[in-house]
Amino acid sequence: MKRLALLCALLVWCWAASCGGGKTVQGPGPDGRLEVRVHWHDQGVADKRLEVLGLGMEQRTDADGRAAFSVPAGSHTLRAYEINGPGPILPFQDLPFTSAPGDTTRIDIVDCLPCAGAR
Protein backbone atom coordinates (compact mmCIF):
# COMPACT_ATOMS: atom_id res chain seq x y z
CA MET A 1 0.00 0.00 0.00
CA LYS A 2 2.85 2.39 0.78
CA ARG A 3 4.33 1.62 -2.62
CA LEU A 4 1.11 2.50 -4.39
CA ALA A 5 0.82 5.79 -2.47
CA LEU A 6 4.45 6.63 -3.29
CA LEU A 7 3.90 5.80 -6.97
CA CYS A 8 0.76 7.98 -7.11
CA ALA A 9 2.58 10.86 -5.43
CA LEU A 10 5.46 10.54 -7.89
CA LEU A 11 3.07 10.53 -10.87
CA VAL A 12 1.25 13.64 -9.60
CA TRP A 13 4.56 15.42 -9.06
CA CYS A 14 5.78 14.52 -12.58
CA TRP A 15 2.50 15.68 -14.09
CA ALA A 16 2.62 19.00 -12.23
CA ALA A 17 6.27 19.57 -13.18
CA SER A 18 5.57 18.86 -16.85
CA CYS A 19 2.71 21.36 -16.90
CA GLY A 20 4.95 24.18 -15.68
CA GLY A 21 2.75 24.86 -12.69
CA GLY A 22 -0.07 26.11 -14.91
CA LYS A 23 2.11 28.69 -16.68
CA THR A 24 2.39 28.69 -20.44
CA VAL A 25 5.74 29.31 -22.02
CA GLN A 26 5.63 31.56 -25.05
CA GLY A 27 8.24 32.56 -27.57
CA PRO A 28 9.22 36.16 -28.18
CA GLY A 29 6.31 38.54 -28.56
CA PRO A 30 5.46 40.30 -31.79
CA ASP A 31 7.75 42.98 -33.08
CA GLY A 32 7.11 46.65 -32.61
CA ARG A 33 6.83 49.13 -35.45
CA LEU A 34 8.97 52.21 -36.03
CA GLU A 35 7.54 54.93 -38.26
CA VAL A 36 9.85 57.77 -39.30
CA ARG A 37 9.01 61.01 -41.09
CA VAL A 38 11.67 63.38 -42.38
CA HIS A 39 10.28 66.81 -43.31
CA TRP A 40 10.75 70.54 -43.54
CA HIS A 41 7.54 72.16 -42.25
CA ASP A 42 4.75 70.21 -44.01
CA GLN A 43 6.91 69.06 -46.93
CA GLY A 44 8.24 65.48 -46.75
CA VAL A 45 11.88 65.03 -47.73
CA ALA A 46 12.43 62.04 -50.03
CA ASP A 47 15.46 59.77 -50.36
CA LYS A 48 16.94 60.29 -46.88
CA ARG A 49 18.91 57.27 -45.68
CA LEU A 50 17.78 55.75 -42.36
CA GLU A 51 19.36 52.84 -40.50
CA VAL A 52 18.44 50.94 -37.33
CA LEU A 53 21.88 50.29 -35.84
CA GLY A 54 22.77 46.74 -34.88
CA LEU A 55 19.85 45.19 -36.76
CA GLY A 56 21.06 45.56 -40.34
CA MET A 57 17.91 47.44 -41.34
CA GLU A 58 18.20 50.33 -43.76
CA GLN A 59 15.69 52.26 -45.86
CA ARG A 60 15.32 55.51 -47.74
CA THR A 61 12.34 57.78 -47.22
CA ASP A 62 9.57 57.77 -49.81
CA ALA A 63 8.21 60.82 -51.65
CA ASP A 64 6.36 61.92 -48.49
CA GLY A 65 9.49 61.55 -46.34
CA ARG A 66 8.26 58.37 -44.64
CA ALA A 67 9.82 55.00 -43.83
CA ALA A 68 8.70 52.15 -41.57
CA PHE A 69 10.56 49.32 -39.87
CA SER A 70 9.46 46.21 -37.97
CA VAL A 71 11.83 46.01 -34.99
CA PRO A 72 12.13 43.63 -32.04
CA ALA A 73 11.12 44.93 -28.63
CA GLY A 74 13.90 46.75 -26.80
CA SER A 75 16.13 49.82 -26.95
CA HIS A 76 17.55 50.75 -30.33
CA THR A 77 19.16 53.63 -32.21
CA LEU A 78 17.94 55.12 -35.47
CA ARG A 79 20.71 56.75 -37.53
CA ALA A 80 19.54 59.41 -39.98
CA TYR A 81 22.11 60.50 -42.57
CA GLU A 82 22.66 63.99 -44.03
CA ILE A 83 20.03 65.80 -41.98
CA ASN A 84 20.47 69.57 -42.19
CA GLY A 85 20.19 71.79 -39.17
CA PRO A 86 21.74 74.89 -37.71
CA GLY A 87 25.42 74.65 -36.83
CA PRO A 88 28.12 72.49 -38.35
CA ILE A 89 27.23 69.86 -40.94
CA LEU A 90 27.03 66.42 -39.34
CA PRO A 91 27.26 63.24 -41.41
CA PHE A 92 24.47 61.65 -39.33
CA GLN A 93 22.21 61.99 -36.29
CA ASP A 94 21.68 59.13 -33.82
CA LEU A 95 18.22 59.01 -32.27
CA PRO A 96 17.59 56.49 -29.47
CA PHE A 97 14.16 54.89 -29.20
CA THR A 98 12.42 52.06 -27.38
CA SER A 99 10.11 49.59 -29.07
CA ALA A 100 7.45 47.51 -27.32
CA PRO A 101 5.73 44.41 -28.73
CA GLY A 102 2.74 45.39 -30.85
CA ASP A 103 3.28 49.16 -30.34
CA THR A 104 4.19 51.83 -32.88
CA THR A 105 6.99 54.29 -32.13
CA ARG A 106 7.06 57.47 -34.22
CA ILE A 107 10.14 59.60 -34.84
CA ASP A 108 9.78 63.01 -36.47
CA ILE A 109 12.97 64.46 -38.01
CA VAL A 110 13.16 68.08 -39.15
CA ASP A 111 15.50 68.53 -42.13
CA CYS A 112 16.20 72.24 -42.54
CA LEU A 113 16.18 72.66 -46.32
CA PRO A 114 17.11 76.40 -46.21
CA CYS A 115 20.06 75.52 -43.93
CA ALA A 116 21.53 73.30 -46.67
CA GLY A 117 21.51 76.17 -49.17
CA ALA A 118 23.17 78.57 -46.71
CA ARG A 119 26.41 76.56 -46.61
trRosetta pair geometry for C-beta under 8 A, 3 or more apart (Angstrom, degrees):
i j d omega theta_ij theta_ji phi_ij phi_ji
1 4 5.7 -51 -151 33 35 111
1 5 6.5 33 152 -16 66 105
2 5 5.7 -56 -150 39 34 111
2 6 6.2 35 152 -20 67 108
3 6 5.7 -56 -146 38 30 111
3 7 6.2 32 154 -20 65 107
4 7 5.7 -52 -145 36 30 113
4 8 6.4 31 154 -19 64 105
5 8 5.8 -53 -147 36 30 111
5 9 6.3 31 154 -19 63 107
6 9 5.7 -53 -146 37 30 112
6 10 6.3 32 153 -20 64 107
7 10 5.7 -55 -147 36 30 113
7 11 6.4 30 154 -19 64 105
8 11 5.8 -55 -148 36 31 111
8 12 6.4 31 155 -18 65 105
9 12 5.8 -54 -147 36 31 110
9 13 6.3 32 154 -19 64 108
10 13 5.7 -54 -147 37 30 113
10 14 6.3 30 155 -18 65 106
11 14 5.7 -54 -145 37 31 110
11 15 6.3 32 155 -20 64 107
12 15 5.7 -55 -148 37 30 113
12 16 6.3 28 155 -17 65 107
13 16 5.9 -56 -146 38 29 109
13 17 6.2 27 156 -18 65 109
14 17 5.8 -56 -143 38 29 110
14 18 6.2 26 158 -18 64 109
15 18 6.0 -59 -147 37 27 108
15 19 6.5 21 156 -17 63 110
16 19 5.9 -61 -149 37 30 108
16 21 6.7 43 172 -88 86 55
17 20 8.0 42 175 -66 33 30
19 22 6.4 27 135 -58 112 40
20 23 4.7 -99 134 62 111 79
20 24 7.1 128 79 -88 146 23
20 25 6.3 -152 -112 -31 164 99
26 29 7.5 51 124 -74 125 67
28 72 7.1 -29 172 -144 142 109
28 73 7.7 -169 -173 24 101 108
29 73 6.3 34 66 -17 110 139
29 101 3.5 -14 118 -121 129 159
29 102 7.1 -71 157 -20 116 95
30 101 5.1 111 61 -167 65 94
30 102 5.2 74 71 -63 119 77
31 70 4.6 72 108 173 148 90
31 71 5.9 153 -173 73 109 25
31 72 5.5 -72 -118 -89 88 41
31 73 7.2 -157 -137 -34 42 67
31 99 7.5 -11 -180 150 70 136
31 101 7.0 -106 -145 -126 3 64
32 70 7.7 158 81 -159 37 53
32 71 5.6 -30 69 71 86 82
32 72 7.4 49 20 152 85 12
32 73 5.6 104 -20 -88 110 63
32 99 3.3 -178 63 179 145 102
32 100 5.4 102 -88 60 132 34
32 101 6.0 -102 -59 -92 81 19
32 102 6.8 -37 -100 32 64 23
32 103 5.1 -14 -133 62 105 72
32 104 7.1 171 -179 -88 82 28
32 105 6.3 42 151 -7 126 102
33 68 6.4 -10 -174 -170 100 105
33 69 7.2 155 -159 81 53 49
33 70 6.0 -30 -103 -104 68 60
33 71 7.4 136 -114 23 17 79
33 99 7.7 157 34 -144 22 115
33 103 7.3 -143 34 106 77 38
33 104 4.4 -23 73 -109 107 77
33 105 7.1 177 89 24 53 65
34 52 7.0 135 44 -85 159 128
34 68 6.7 160 85 -156 56 54
34 69 4.4 -4 56 57 106 99
34 70 7.9 -160 20 -75 78 14
34 71 5.3 35 -14 0 114 126
34 76 7.8 -83 -67 74 147 141
34 78 6.9 176 176 -76 146 127
34 97 6.7 110 -120 99 118 151
34 99 6.4 -69 -59 -89 96 121
34 104 7.7 164 -87 -160 20 61
34 105 5.1 -20 -109 68 69 99
34 106 7.9 155 -162 -90 51 28
34 107 6.9 5 -172 1 97 108
35 66 7.0 -19 -171 -159 89 100
35 67 7.8 165 -154 86 47 44
35 68 5.0 -13 -104 -105 70 89
35 104 6.0 15 -3 -176 112 109
35 105 7.3 174 26 85 68 47
35 106 4.9 -21 71 -108 99 75
35 107 7.5 174 89 26 49 65
36 50 5.7 148 79 -129 164 163
36 61 7.3 -105 104 -94 104 100
36 66 6.9 148 84 -153 58 50
36 67 4.9 -9 59 60 106 88
36 68 7.3 -174 20 -80 72 40
36 69 7.7 34 -8 -1 108 100
36 78 6.7 166 -88 -164 134 153
36 80 7.6 180 -169 -87 141 115
36 106 7.7 163 -85 -159 33 54
36 107 4.9 -14 -111 67 78 99
36 108 8.0 176 -156 -80 53 26
36 109 6.7 12 -173 -2 98 113
37 44 6.8 -85 -165 -117 91 96
37 61 7.9 95 -141 -134 38 126
37 64 7.7 -48 -135 130 98 87
37 65 5.3 65 -167 114 68 101
37 66 5.3 -18 -101 -95 76 74
37 106 7.5 3 4 -170 100 98
37 107 7.6 178 27 91 61 55
37 108 5.5 -10 63 -118 98 65
37 109 7.0 -178 90 29 48 73
38 44 6.9 82 79 -162 62 68
38 45 4.6 -73 120 58 101 104
38 48 4.6 -21 56 36 170 155
38 50 7.8 -157 -37 -60 125 118
38 61 5.1 -102 33 -65 116 160
38 65 4.4 -133 68 -169 66 103
38 66 8.0 -164 22 -68 68 29
38 80 6.9 155 -90 -152 122 132
38 83 7.2 -126 -139 -109 119 104
38 109 4.6 -23 -106 75 73 110
38 111 5.2 39 178 -21 98 124
39 42 6.9 -37 178 -165 133 11
39 43 6.0 152 -160 80 86 44
39 44 5.1 -52 -97 -102 91 43
39 45 5.9 180 -102 -5 29 86
39 65 4.9 131 -70 107 73 169
39 108 7.5 -38 29 -165 107 85
39 109 7.5 130 21 78 60 60
39 110 6.7 -40 76 -114 67 53
39 111 6.7 158 74 26 14 90
40 43 5.3 -16 65 65 79 101
40 45 6.2 75 -10 -54 90 113
40 110 6.7 88 -104 -166 51 72
40 111 5.5 -77 -57 77 90 72
40 112 6.4 115 -116 -118 110 24
40 113 4.3 -51 -58 -8 171 105
40 114 7.9 143 -164 -4 142 75
43 65 7.7 107 135 -29 50 137
43 113 7.7 -18 82 -18 130 147
44 61 7.0 -158 172 157 103 128
44 62 7.7 -9 149 86 144 70
44 63 6.7 83 93 130 129 45
44 64 3.9 119 -3 176 171 39
44 65 2.7 -151 -165 1 86 104
44 66 6.6 -45 -141 -23 138 75
45 48 5.6 54 112 -34 105 122
45 61 6.5 60 93 83 65 153
45 65 4.7 65 38 -105 50 113
45 111 4.7 -40 0 55 165 144
45 113 7.2 -174 -95 -69 121 106
46 60 7.8 45 173 150 65 100
46 61 5.6 -149 -138 100 36 95
46 62 6.4 -53 -124 135 90 26
46 63 4.9 -8 -89 -115 129 36
46 64 7.6 64 -78 14 86 20
46 65 6.3 -95 -64 -72 45 57
47 60 5.2 -5 -140 176 44 124
47 61 6.4 -64 1 59 16 80
48 60 6.5 150 65 -156 32 69
48 61 4.5 24 40 6 87 119
48 65 7.1 30 15 -142 121 75
48 80 6.5 8 156 -164 120 94
48 81 6.9 174 -177 65 75 73
48 82 6.9 -148 -137 73 83 94
48 83 7.1 54 -153 -80 133 80
48 109 7.8 -155 127 90 160 139
48 111 6.8 -137 -86 -71 147 153
49 58 6.9 -7 -169 -170 89 104
49 59 7.9 165 -149 91 48 35
49 60 5.6 -33 -91 -98 54 79
49 80 7.6 145 88 -157 58 46
49 81 4.2 -4 71 41 106 125
49 82 7.1 70 32 24 98 104
50 58 6.9 164 88 -152 52 57
50 59 5.4 -14 62 65 100 78
50 60 7.2 155 16 -101 80 26
50 61 6.8 84 -15 -50 117 81
50 67 5.3 177 39 67 144 156
50 78 6.3 -16 -168 -172 100 102
50 79 7.2 153 -159 81 48 54
50 80 5.5 -13 -106 -103 78 70
50 81 7.5 -144 -73 11 34 82
51 57 6.8 148 -156 88 55 58
51 58 4.5 -12 -102 -102 83 88
51 78 7.3 147 78 -161 43 54
51 79 4.6 -15 63 58 96 102
51 81 7.5 52 0 -28 104 105
52 55 4.6 -14 107 46 109 123
52 57 4.2 12 38 62 109 112
52 58 7.7 -144 20 -68 65 47
52 69 5.6 138 -33 -179 136 168
52 71 6.0 -153 -152 -100 162 125
52 76 5.6 -7 -165 170 101 135
52 77 7.3 139 -158 79 54 47
52 78 5.9 -33 -98 -101 65 65
52 79 7.8 178 -88 16 16 77
53 76 7.0 161 55 -176 75 80
53 77 4.5 -8 34 74 122 102
53 78 7.6 -160 -2 -94 84 14
53 79 5.6 82 -51 -20 102 112
53 94 7.4 0 -20 -132 141 106
54 76 7.0 -145 55 -137 116 84
54 77 7.4 85 7 38 109 93
55 71 6.5 -68 -101 -129 174 92
55 72 7.6 -178 -113 17 128 97
55 76 6.9 -9 -22 -135 127 128
57 69 5.3 89 151 -139 147 126
57 71 7.2 -114 18 -90 162 91
59 67 4.3 154 105 -157 131 131
59 68 7.9 -13 54 47 173 35
59 69 6.9 -156 -1 -71 131 93
60 67 7.0 -178 102 -84 18 132
61 64 7.8 -119 168 77 99 49
61 65 4.8 -3 171 -152 140 37
61 66 6.0 116 -154 43 88 19
61 67 5.0 -97 -98 -34 58 103
62 65 7.2 -59 65 10 60 14
62 66 5.3 -21 38 59 103 77
62 67 6.9 154 -10 -72 80 65
65 111 8.0 -153 -138 17 128 127
71 74 8.0 -114 145 49 101 82
71 76 6.0 -69 -180 -18 146 163
71 99 4.8 179 92 -37 112 172
72 99 7.0 122 98 87 32 132
73 99 5.5 -138 -122 105 40 85
73 100 5.6 34 -130 -139 103 29
73 101 4.8 -38 -63 -48 130 75
74 98 7.1 -108 137 -147 24 71
74 99 6.3 1 45 54 46 89
75 96 6.7 -4 -173 -170 97 104
75 97 7.6 170 -150 92 56 35
75 98 5.1 -30 -97 -100 67 81
76 96 7.3 159 89 -152 39 59
76 97 5.9 -20 67 66 85 79
76 98 7.5 147 20 -100 72 31
76 99 6.3 15 8 -4 119 110
77 94 5.2 -8 -176 -169 121 100
77 95 6.8 142 -161 70 66 40
77 96 5.3 -37 -100 -96 76 60
77 97 7.5 140 -105 19 28 71
78 94 7.4 149 78 -158 45 49
78 95 4.6 -23 64 65 96 98
78 96 7.9 179 19 -88 72 12
78 97 6.1 25 -10 6 107 120
78 107 5.9 -155 43 26 160 172
79 92 5.1 7 -176 174 99 134
79 93 7.2 161 -154 79 53 43
79 94 5.4 -22 -99 -99 76 69
79 95 7.7 173 -84 20 27 74
80 83 5.0 40 121 -38 114 129
80 92 6.4 154 78 -160 41 77
80 93 4.9 -11 58 56 96 95
80 95 6.6 28 -4 -3 108 118
80 109 5.4 163 -120 -126 173 163
81 91 6.8 -27 -144 159 81 66
81 92 4.8 -37 -101 -100 59 92
82 91 7.1 -24 -66 -161 61 44
82 92 7.5 -17 -22 -85 44 58
83 90 7.5 -15 60 72 80 101
83 92 7.6 67 12 -146 95 37
83 93 5.2 -40 42 0 135 123
83 109 6.0 -85 -125 170 142 122
83 111 5.1 -110 -147 -105 75 86
84 89 7.6 -32 -117 -120 69 83
84 111 5.5 72 38 -173 83 71
84 112 4.5 -113 111 62 97 77
84 113 6.8 118 61 -81 142 24
84 115 4.4 164 157 82 112 111
84 116 4.3 -85 -93 -58 157 89
85 90 7.7 -3 39 21 107 110
85 110 7.4 87 -97 96 97 92
85 111 7.9 -89 -57 -133 73 38
85 112 5.2 116 -104 8 39 123
85 115 6.1 15 -156 107 5 173
86 112 6.9 56 -39 7 62 171
86 115 6.1 -119 -73 -118 48 135
89 119 6.5 54 -55 -124 120 164
90 93 6.4 84 102 -65 136 72
93 109 7.4 157 70 -137 141 122
95 107 5.8 109 128 -151 148 142
95 109 7.4 -115 -41 -85 156 108
97 105 5.2 126 172 154 128 148
97 107 6.2 -90 -70 -65 143 120
98 105 7.0 169 77 -96 46 147
99 103 7.0 178 -167 73 59 97
99 105 5.5 -102 -97 -8 71 133
100 103 4.1 36 69 21 97 131
100 105 7.9 121 16 -51 74 104
112 115 3.5 46 113 4 120 122
112 116 7.0 161 100 -21 72 77
113 116 5.9 -47 -158 22 38 113
113 117 7.3 30 152 -11 64 103
114 117 5.8 -59 -155 39 42 109
114 118 6.4 44 150 -28 71 107
115 118 5.7 -56 -150 30 34 115
115 119 7.3 36 156 -28 62 101
116 119 6.5 -58 -165 19 33 109
